Amino acid sequence: MMRSKLMNLVPRAVATTSRQMSTATKLTTVQVDDKTGIATLTMNRPPVNGLNLELLRDIHQSIEEIEGNKSRGIILTSSNPTIFSAGLDIFEMYKPDKERIRAFWTALQDVWLALYGSSVPTAAAINGHSPAGGCLLATSCEYRVMLPKYTIGLNETKLGIVAPKWFMSTFESVLPRRLAERALNQGRMFTTEEALAVGLVDEVANSKEEAIAKCAQFIGTFAKVNPLARALTKQQLRAEELRQLEDERVQDLEKFIFFVNQPAVQKGLGIYLESLKKKATK
């Protein structure tokens, strides 16, 4: 799969228009700027871009389409004005269907491998809150631009969930190990200002449009870099984490299935869902 991705990294002529790429459903849209060759992948699953099986499959397919179309970069963002992604859909994990839960976790693995291991430059325009799985998507990208007054972090421990090793590795690739370890144990959510100060995000923008423009500027810094050399360099730097999940996909799946079916975990998820219902009725 990686070889086919790298084979797509050849120069191409571009026009001065943008176009919409086909996607499997309306859960994502992909807009390609043919002047820059950069594709903007927008998550569009109301109300909070909860990462369920269908959205994950759609994100994965969209990434594959973008790379197959020889785009020069990916900008990941959200159609929601206040939520980038609320993370994994709790309903996928609460009283789960045996077959669906396996497909769900496999789809999440696919998305991470595709995004973290993408052969093209990636950036996240974080235009809303980004907890848990939303933070995973953002930190899987090479660059992050965030709007003010939002929060980001891996807060799984507060939900009674243990983040998998590859979640942690992604976090550690962005933050110093000591800070990452403390934040993971605390389930800490960083404000935009805090995230910028520690390097969890790279820039702050005042609007989604500005965030996308800053992401495009970052991707543009590679315009004079050989795309194949850049992709191979990125792959070498990220090879250990990618290889570990590739080699342990089955074990990772079985660990997740075992963990999520524990009575204490199910109880915690039920309490959390009940708290969400109470908030919604206020």
Secondary structure as UniProt FT lines:
FT   HELIX           2..7
FT   STRAND          18..21
FT   TURN            26..27
FT   STRAND          28..33
FT   TURN            34..37
FT   STRAND          38..43
FT   TURN            46..48
FT   HELIX           53..68
FT   TURN            69..70
FT   STRAND          73..78
FT   HELIX           90..93
FT   HELIX           98..116
FT   STRAND          122..126
FT   STRAND          129..131
FT   HELIX           133..140
FT   STRAND          143..146
FT   TURN            148..149
FT   STRAND          151..153
FT   HELIX           156..159
FT   HELIX           165..172
FT   TURN            173..174
FT   HELIX           177..186
FT   STRAND          190..191
FT   HELIX           192..198
FT   STRAND          203..204
FT   HELIX           208..220
FT   TURN            221..224
FT   HELIX           227..247
FT   HELIX           249..260
FT   HELIX           263..281
//
